[in-house]
């Protein structure tokens, strides 16, 4: 039996991104028998265009599609920009959502998380992102929802998530997502 694989990406390009830190915290909380991989370098992915499909498909887009297709689940961590998610996250989803009907997001278990400095966290961004993921036929985990507010107070200087209530909520999401993404129950895992 192959090892359960979860992949994730941050919708932020900021070098000190709270969403990248939140994604790392997610990875720290996955069970030891689960492989967690953060997809890197997405800021260099060209903007999606149908003109780049087929023989012109960029190698980076092919690798992205293959990585997500081979995973048991996908975690998206996006900040909120102007009441929505980021252009980077949109571009990644656009690449993953083609070719229509047979792409790597159809039926894929997806978890959405986010962190921001604001008082609402990433509530509006996640609402928009969940709508788009619905259109891609992704299987989005509905609860628990993780909207990290006032993020600067929740991470230490090394980028570790130190806020206990937030860490507990993220751990609950990890547990729910393991089941949602088809990981065998703990008592059945060798």
N, C-alpha and C positions, 0 to 999 in steps of 0.2 A: 504494500500500500504506500502511495506517495505521501509525502509530508504536506500538511495543510499549509497553503500559501496565501497570505494577505499582502496586497500591495497598496501603497498610498502615495498621494502627491499633495504638495502645498500649492495653493493658488497664489502665493506671494513670491515676489522676487527680492524682497527686502533681506539684507544680510543678517539682520537681527529679528527676523520674523517671529511673532508670537504663534502664528499658525504652524510654522515649521517646528517650533518647540513643542506645540501641542501634539503634532504628529509623532515626534520622538517619544513623548510621554505615552501615547497610545502604544507604540512599539515596546516600551518597557513593561507594559501591563499584559501583553499577550501571553498565553501559556507557553511554557518552555518547549512543548512539542509542535508549536506553530512557528512557521518562518514568516518574518515580517520584512518587507523590502520597501524602501522609499525610492520612488522614481525621481531621478535627478536630471538636471540640465534642460528642463522643459521650456525655459525662457528662450532657448535658441531654436525651438521648433517653429518653422515658418507658419504664417497664418494659413488656416485651412482654405483650400481652393479646389473645386472639382477638376481644375486643369492639372492638378498634381496627382491625380489618381492613376491607376494602371501602371504602365511602364515608367511614368514620371514620379511615382510615389517615393518621397524622401526616405532614406534608410532609417532615419530617426523615427519617422511616423510608423514604419513597418515594425520596428522594435517595440515601440509603445503599444501598438495594437496586439502584438504577440505576447508581450508581458502581461497585459490585462486579460487577454483571452485565457492564458494559462493559469491565472490566479483563481482562487476560490472566492475572493472578495476584494473590493476596492474601497479605500477610505479617502475622502476628499476633505481637506482642511483649507478653508478659504476665508480671507478677511472680507470685510464689507467695505466696498467703495461706492459712494453715491447711492446708497440704499440697495445695492445689489452685489453680486459676486464679481470676481475680477476677470479681466480680459484673458489672462493666462488660463484660468480655469475653463473659461468658455472655449478657448482655442483647443485645449486638450480634449474636452468633451466633443467638440466638432470633429476632430480627427478620429476619436474612438467610435463615433456614431455612423461611420461609413464603412463599407457599403450598406445602404439602407436595408434593414430587415435581417441581415446576416452578420452584423458587426459584433464587436467584442463586449458591448454593454447589454445586449439582449439577454434578459434573465440574470444578469450579473448582480450578486449581492453587493450593495453599496451602503456605506455609512457616511454621513455628512456631519462634520464638526467645524467649529470656528472660534476664533478669539479676536477681541478688539479692545481698544481702550475705552469705548463708549459704555453707556449704561444699559444698552440693549444687546450687547454682544454682537452677534452676527445674525440676529433673528430675520431681518428682511433679506439678507443675502441667501440664507438657507431656504427661505420660502421660494425665492426665484430659482435657486439651484435644484430644489426638489421638483419643481414644475418641469424644468428642462430634463431632468433625469427620468421623469415619468414619460416624457415624449420619446426617450431613447429605449423604453421598455426595460429599464433597470429595475431591480427588486430592492427598493430603498427601505432601509430599516426606519420605522417610524418613531420608536421610542427606545431608550431615553434620548432626549434631545440635549446636546451639549453646546451651549452658547456661553463662552467664557467672557465675562464682563471685566472691565478695569484690569486688563491683562498684566500690566506692569507690576501690580501688587500680587500676582499669583505665581510668578516665576522668580527664581533667585538669579544672582549675577552669572551663574554658569549656565542658565537656561533651563534648569530643572523645575518642573511643576511642583511647587511646595504647598499650595493651598489645599488643605485636607478635604474640605467639602467638594472642591472641583475634582480632585484626584479620585475621590469615591464615586462621583457621578461618571467620570470617564471610565473607571473600572467597571461600573455597571453597564455602560455602553459596550465595552470590550466583551464582557460576558455574553450580552445579548447578541452581539454581532458574531461571536464564535458559533453560536447555535444557528443564527440566521444564514451564515455562510456555509453551513453543512458540516461543521467540525463534529466528529463523533463525540458523544458524551464522555466526560473525563474518566468514568469507570470502565469505559470500553477501550480507551487509548492505552497501548502497550508502552 
